[in-house]
Amino acid sequence: METMTTPVQPDELDRGLMEALMIDGRAAFSKIAEVLEVSDQTVVRRYRRLRTSGLLRVIGLPLGNRVGLFESWLRVQCAPDAALSVAGALARRPDISWVKLGSGGTEINCLTKARTRQDRDGLLLDKLPRTRRVTGVSAHTILRVYYGGPSGWCGLDVLRPDQVEALGQATARPPVVHGQEQERYALDEAEQAMLAVLAQDGRAGYPELARASGLSESTARRRLDRLRELRALYFDLELVPSALGFDAEATLLLTAAPARLAEAGAALAGHPEVPFAAAVTGTANLMAAVVCRDTDALYTYLTERIGAVPGIRHVEVIPTLRNIKRAGMLVEGGRLVDPPPAP
């Protein structure tokens, strides 16, 4: 796990602010202050301190299946002396997120979000196989997301139900099924330019979005509101779990009986330990990211929570040794940092 290099230790108010931003990453600081029962200045000061310390970042991301991205989860096997360099190279690619090092330091797990089928195939069939010291690659297409993205993560559980409701979201944690009913939405150039800014700072102001897109501020505001209404865009709070006392992360590959796959996925979506769960192709048909306080809590989760999920026949646990990238942010020394500009 990452080792923190900053003395900032989030307190109860910081955690409340984080949970508020998970509910709505662009909520006005005045609204958050009202909900947390503190002054506007206090919320602004706390946010700036946490962001400057690299402990959190609000980012705006397109909903992959909604805008036609080709999403796959990759397992990349490397020689032990090459895994870090290969993981670093993958993390610098704008079409790859969630780069993790696991399995004794010889396996890289990452999520690809290619804009075209050709881009995806070029990475899988050309670039990775020719990468020196890569010994194997397996790709698993994301078929259905049960939890993740706009659903956020409920691991903090600091706010009272009335505070959560005041921020505009019910306390229930229903599974989110991406792209099940809506048709794909084609982003235009102006919207893509706005997304490029929001991928670095989800709270970027409308003047900045207008400059990047060539739109007026009022038009940029309307476009952003429309993208959110259409569920083509969502705001995610990236943070460092170890700074909050969550020191055990793992990826689970689970095999469920096909007739019970949807039921098992919905069950995983109801677990607060799970920030992401999806149906995938391959010998295992479910994958989940898990965040626990320690290895003992991870053991309890596996034996008591996973053991009770209907239809699960096999589980593979891949402990996360190091996070290299979380969504759009690189992780260096336990801090979230901006990735280099896309070429």
C-alpha positions as CSV (number, residue, x, y, z in Angstrom):
1,M,0.0,0.0,0.0
2,E,1.1,3.6,-0.4
3,T,3.0,5.3,2.4
4,M,1.8,8.7,3.3
5,T,4.3,11.5,3.1
6,T,2.1,14.3,4.3
7,P,1.3,15.1,8.0
8,V,-2.4,15.9,7.2
9,Q,-4.6,13.5,9.1
10,P,-8.3,13.9,8.1
11,D,-10.7,14.4,11.0
12,E,-14.4,14.0,11.3
13,L,-15.1,17.2,9.5
14,D,-12.8,16.3,6.6
15,R,-14.5,13.0,6.3
16,G,-17.9,14.6,6.2
17,L,-16.6,16.9,3.4
18,M,-15.3,14.0,1.5
19,E,-18.6,12.1,1.7
20,A,-20.5,15.3,0.6
21,L,-18.2,15.5,-2.4
22,M,-18.9,11.8,-3.2
23,I,-22.6,12.6,-3.3
24,D,-22.1,15.7,-5.5
25,G,-18.6,16.6,-6.6
26,R,-19.8,20.1,-7.8
27,A,-22.0,21.0,-4.9
28,A,-21.5,24.6,-3.9
29,F,-19.3,25.0,-0.9
30,S,-22.0,27.1,0.7
31,K,-24.4,24.2,0.4
32,I,-21.9,21.8,1.9
33,A,-21.1,24.2,4.7
34,E,-24.9,24.4,5.5
35,V,-25.1,20.6,5.6
36,L,-22.0,20.2,7.7
37,E,-23.1,23.1,10.0
38,V,-19.9,25.1,9.6
39,S,-18.9,28.3,7.8
40,D,-18.3,28.6,4.1
41,Q,-14.7,29.7,4.8
42,T,-14.1,26.5,6.8
43,V,-15.3,24.3,4.0
44,V,-13.2,26.1,1.4
45,R,-10.1,26.0,3.7
46,R,-10.5,22.3,4.4
47,Y,-11.0,21.4,0.7
48,R,-8.0,23.4,-0.4
49,R,-5.8,21.8,2.3
50,L,-6.9,18.2,1.4
51,R,-6.5,18.9,-2.3
52,T,-3.1,20.5,-2.0
53,S,-2.0,17.6,0.2
54,G,-2.9,15.2,-2.5
55,L,-5.5,13.4,-0.4
56,L,-8.5,14.0,-2.7
57,R,-9.4,15.2,-6.1
58,V,-12.8,15.8,-7.7
59,I,-12.8,14.8,-11.4
60,G,-15.4,14.7,-14.1
61,L,-15.5,11.6,-16.2
62,P,-17.6,10.3,-19.1
63,L,-19.7,7.3,-18.4
64,G,-18.0,4.8,-20.6
65,N,-20.8,2.7,-22.0
66,R,-23.1,5.8,-22.4
67,V,-20.6,7.6,-24.7
68,G,-19.4,4.5,-26.6
69,L,-16.1,3.9,-24.9
70,F,-14.6,0.3,-25.2
71,E,-13.9,-0.7,-21.6
72,S,-11.8,-3.7,-20.7
73,W,-10.1,-4.9,-17.6
74,L,-6.6,-6.2,-18.2
75,R,-4.2,-8.5,-16.4
76,V,-0.7,-7.9,-17.6
77,Q,2.0,-10.4,-16.4
78,C,5.6,-9.0,-16.3
79,A,9.1,-10.1,-15.3
80,P,9.6,-9.0,-11.7
81,D,12.2,-6.3,-12.6
82,A,9.9,-4.8,-15.2
83,A,6.5,-4.5,-13.6
84,L,7.0,-1.0,-12.1
85,S,8.2,0.5,-15.3
86,V,5.5,-1.1,-17.4
87,A,2.8,0.0,-14.9
88,G,4.2,3.5,-15.0
89,A,4.0,3.6,-18.8
90,L,0.4,2.3,-18.7
91,A,-0.5,4.9,-16.1
92,R,0.7,7.7,-18.3
93,R,-1.8,6.7,-21.0
94,P,-5.0,8.8,-20.9
95,D,-7.0,5.8,-22.1
96,I,-6.0,3.7,-19.1
97,S,-7.1,4.1,-15.5
98,W,-7.0,2.2,-12.2
99,V,-3.5,0.8,-12.6
100,K,-2.6,-1.5,-9.8
101,L,0.4,-3.8,-9.0
102,G,-0.4,-7.1,-7.4
103,S,0.4,-10.8,-7.3
104,G,3.8,-10.5,-5.8
105,G,4.7,-7.6,-8.0
106,T,4.6,-9.5,-11.3
107,E,1.0,-8.7,-12.3
108,I,-0.5,-5.3,-13.4
109,N,-4.3,-4.8,-13.3
110,C,-5.8,-1.9,-15.2
111,L,-8.9,-0.6,-16.8
112,T,-8.9,0.6,-20.4
113,K,-11.3,3.1,-21.9
114,A,-10.6,3.3,-25.6
115,R,-12.5,5.7,-27.8
116,T,-12.5,3.3,-30.8
117,R,-12.3,-0.4,-31.3
118,Q,-9.1,0.2,-33.3
119,D,-7.5,2.0,-30.4
120,R,-8.4,-0.9,-28.0
121,D,-7.1,-3.5,-30.4
122,G,-3.9,-1.6,-31.1
123,L,-3.1,-1.7,-27.4
124,L,-4.0,-5.3,-26.9
125,L,-2.7,-6.8,-30.2
126,D,0.3,-4.6,-30.9
127,K,1.7,-2.3,-28.2
128,L,1.5,-4.6,-25.1
129,P,2.6,-7.8,-26.8
130,R,5.7,-6.0,-28.1
131,T,6.5,-4.4,-24.8
132,R,9.8,-5.7,-23.5
133,R,9.5,-8.0,-20.5
134,V,5.7,-8.4,-20.8
135,T,5.1,-12.2,-20.5
136,G,1.3,-12.4,-20.9
137,V,-1.9,-10.3,-21.3
138,S,-5.5,-11.3,-20.7
139,A,-8.4,-8.9,-21.5
140,H,-11.8,-9.0,-19.9
141,T,-14.5,-6.9,-21.5
142,I,-16.8,-5.0,-19.1
143,L,-20.2,-6.3,-19.8
144,R,-22.3,-4.7,-17.1
145,V,-21.4,-2.4,-14.3
146,Y,-23.3,-3.2,-11.1
147,Y,-21.7,-0.6,-9.0
148,G,-19.2,2.2,-9.5
149,G,-18.8,5.5,-11.4
150,P,-21.8,7.7,-10.5
151,S,-22.6,5.4,-7.6
152,G,-19.5,6.5,-5.6
153,W,-18.3,4.7,-2.5
154,C,-20.1,4.5,0.8
155,G,-17.1,3.5,2.9
156,L,-17.0,6.7,4.9
157,D,-20.5,6.7,6.3
158,V,-20.1,9.9,8.3
159,L,-23.1,12.0,7.3
160,R,-26.5,11.5,8.9
161,P,-29.4,10.4,6.7
162,D,-30.9,14.0,6.8
163,Q,-27.5,15.4,5.7
164,V,-27.3,13.0,2.8
165,E,-30.9,13.8,1.8
166,A,-30.1,17.5,1.9
167,L,-27.3,17.0,-0.6
168,G,-29.7,15.4,-3.0
169,Q,-29.2,11.7,-2.7
170,A,-31.1,9.0,-0.9
171,T,-29.4,7.0,1.8
172,A,-30.1,3.7,0.0
173,R,-27.3,2.1,-2.1
174,P,-29.1,0.6,-5.1
175,P,-27.1,-1.0,-7.8
176,V,-26.5,1.2,-10.9
177,V,-26.8,-0.5,-14.2
178,H,-25.0,1.6,-16.8
179,G,-26.3,1.9,-20.3
180,Q,-29.2,-0.6,-19.9
181,E,-32.0,1.6,-21.2
182,Q,-30.4,4.7,-22.8
183,E,-28.9,5.0,-26.2
184,R,-25.3,6.0,-26.7
185,Y,-24.5,9.7,-26.7
186,A,-22.0,11.2,-29.1
187,L,-19.8,13.9,-27.5
188,D,-19.0,16.8,-29.8
189,E,-15.6,18.6,-29.9
190,A,-16.7,21.3,-27.4
191,E,-17.9,18.7,-24.9
192,Q,-14.7,16.7,-25.3
193,A,-12.7,19.9,-24.6
194,M,-14.8,20.5,-21.4
195,L,-14.3,16.9,-20.3
196,A,-10.5,17.3,-20.8
197,V,-10.6,20.1,-18.2
198,L,-12.9,18.3,-15.8
199,A,-10.7,15.2,-15.9
200,Q,-8.1,17.3,-14.2
201,D,-10.4,19.3,-11.9
202,G,-14.0,18.4,-11.6
203,R,-14.7,21.7,-9.9
204,A,-13.3,23.9,-12.6
205,G,-15.3,27.1,-13.1
206,Y,-17.5,27.9,-16.0
207,P,-15.0,30.6,-17.3
208,E,-12.3,27.9,-17.6
209,L,-14.7,25.5,-19.3
210,A,-15.8,28.2,-21.7
211,R,-12.2,29.1,-22.7
212,A,-11.4,25.4,-23.3
213,S,-14.5,24.7,-25.4
214,G,-14.9,28.0,-27.2
215,L,-18.4,28.4,-25.8
216,S,-19.9,31.2,-23.8
217,E,-20.1,30.7,-20.1
218,S,-23.9,30.3,-20.1
219,T,-23.7,27.8,-22.9
220,A,-20.9,25.8,-21.1
221,R,-23.1,25.7,-18.0
222,R,-26.1,24.4,-20.0
223,R,-23.9,21.8,-21.8
224,L,-22.6,20.6,-18.5
225,D,-26.0,20.4,-16.9
226,R,-27.3,18.5,-20.0
227,L,-24.4,16.0,-19.9
228,R,-25.2,15.3,-16.3
229,E,-29.0,14.9,-17.0
230,L,-28.2,12.5,-19.8
231,R,-25.9,10.5,-17.6
232,A,-23.1,11.0,-20.1
233,L,-20.9,12.6,-17.4
234,Y,-20.5,12.0,-13.7
235,F,-18.2,13.4,-11.0
236,D,-16.0,11.2,-8.9
237,L,-14.1,11.9,-5.7
238,E,-10.7,10.2,-5.9
239,L,-9.0,9.8,-2.5
240,V,-6.3,7.8,-0.8
241,P,-8.0,5.1,1.3
242,S,-4.9,4.5,3.5
243,A,-5.1,8.1,4.7
244,L,-8.6,7.2,6.1
245,G,-7.4,4.0,7.8
246,F,-8.3,1.6,4.9
247,D,-5.1,-0.3,4.4
248,A,-6.2,-3.5,2.6
249,E,-7.3,-3.3,-1.0
250,A,-7.8,-6.2,-3.4
251,T,-9.4,-7.2,-6.7
252,L,-11.7,-10.2,-6.6
253,L,-12.4,-12.4,-9.5
254,L,-15.6,-14.4,-8.9
255,T,-17.4,-17.1,-10.8
256,A,-21.1,-17.2,-10.5
257,A,-23.6,-19.6,-12.0
258,P,-24.9,-17.8,-15.2
259,A,-28.5,-18.0,-14.0
260,R,-27.5,-16.2,-10.8
261,L,-25.0,-13.7,-12.2
262,A,-27.3,-10.7,-12.0
263,E,-28.3,-11.6,-8.5
264,A,-24.7,-12.0,-7.4
265,G,-23.7,-8.7,-9.0
266,A,-26.6,-6.9,-7.2
267,A,-25.5,-8.4,-3.9
268,L,-21.9,-7.2,-4.4
269,A,-23.3,-3.7,-5.2
270,G,-24.9,-3.6,-1.8
271,H,-21.6,-4.1,0.1
272,P,-20.0,-0.9,1.4
273,E,-16.6,-2.5,1.0
274,V,-17.0,-2.5,-2.8
275,P,-16.5,0.7,-4.8
276,F,-16.7,-1.1,-8.1
277,A,-18.4,-4.4,-9.3
278,A,-19.0,-5.6,-12.8
279,A,-19.8,-8.6,-15.0
280,V,-16.9,-9.4,-17.2
281,T,-15.9,-11.9,-19.9
282,G,-13.5,-14.8,-19.2
283,T,-13.4,-17.8,-16.9
284,A,-14.5,-15.6,-14.0
285,N,-17.6,-13.7,-14.8
286,L,-17.6,-11.1,-12.0
287,M,-14.9,-8.7,-10.7
288,A,-15.0,-6.4,-7.8
289,A,-12.6,-3.9,-6.2
290,V,-12.6,-4.2,-2.4
291,V,-11.4,-1.8,0.2
292,C,-11.1,-2.9,3.9
293,R,-9.5,-1.5,7.0
294,D,-7.0,-4.3,7.3
295,T,-6.3,-7.9,6.3
296,D,-8.4,-9.2,9.2
297,A,-11.4,-7.2,7.9
298,L,-10.7,-8.5,4.4
299,Y,-10.8,-12.1,5.8
300,T,-14.1,-11.4,7.5
301,Y,-15.5,-9.9,4.3
302,L,-14.5,-12.9,2.3
303,T,-15.8,-15.5,4.7
304,E,-18.9,-13.8,5.9
305,R,-20.1,-11.4,3.1
306,I,-18.8,-13.1,0.0
307,G,-19.6,-16.5,1.5
308,A,-23.2,-15.5,1.8
309,V,-23.6,-14.2,-1.8
310,P,-25.9,-16.6,-3.7
311,G,-24.5,-18.5,-6.7
312,I,-20.8,-17.8,-6.1
313,R,-18.8,-20.9,-6.9
314,H,-15.2,-19.7,-7.0
315,V,-13.2,-16.6,-5.8
316,E,-9.7,-15.5,-6.7
317,V,-8.2,-12.7,-4.5
318,I,-5.5,-10.4,-5.9
319,P,-4.1,-8.2,-3.2
320,T,-3.1,-4.7,-4.3
321,L,0.5,-4.1,-3.5
322,R,0.6,-0.6,-4.9
323,N,-1.8,1.7,-6.6
324,I,-0.1,3.5,-9.6
325,K,-3.2,5.3,-10.8
326,R,-6.7,5.9,-9.5
327,A,-9.1,6.8,-12.2
328,G,-7.5,9.9,-13.8
329,M,-4.9,10.6,-11.1
330,L,-1.4,9.2,-10.7
331,V,-0.4,8.1,-7.2
332,E,3.1,9.1,-6.0
333,G,4.2,8.7,-2.4
334,G,0.6,8.3,-1.2
335,R,-0.5,11.5,-3.0
336,L,-2.8,12.1,-5.9
337,V,-0.9,14.0,-8.6
338,D,-1.8,15.2,-12.1
339,P,-0.8,12.9,-15.0
340,P,1.3,14.4,-17.8
341,P,-0.5,16.1,-20.6
342,A,-1.8,13.8,-23.3
343,P,0.5,13.8,-26.4
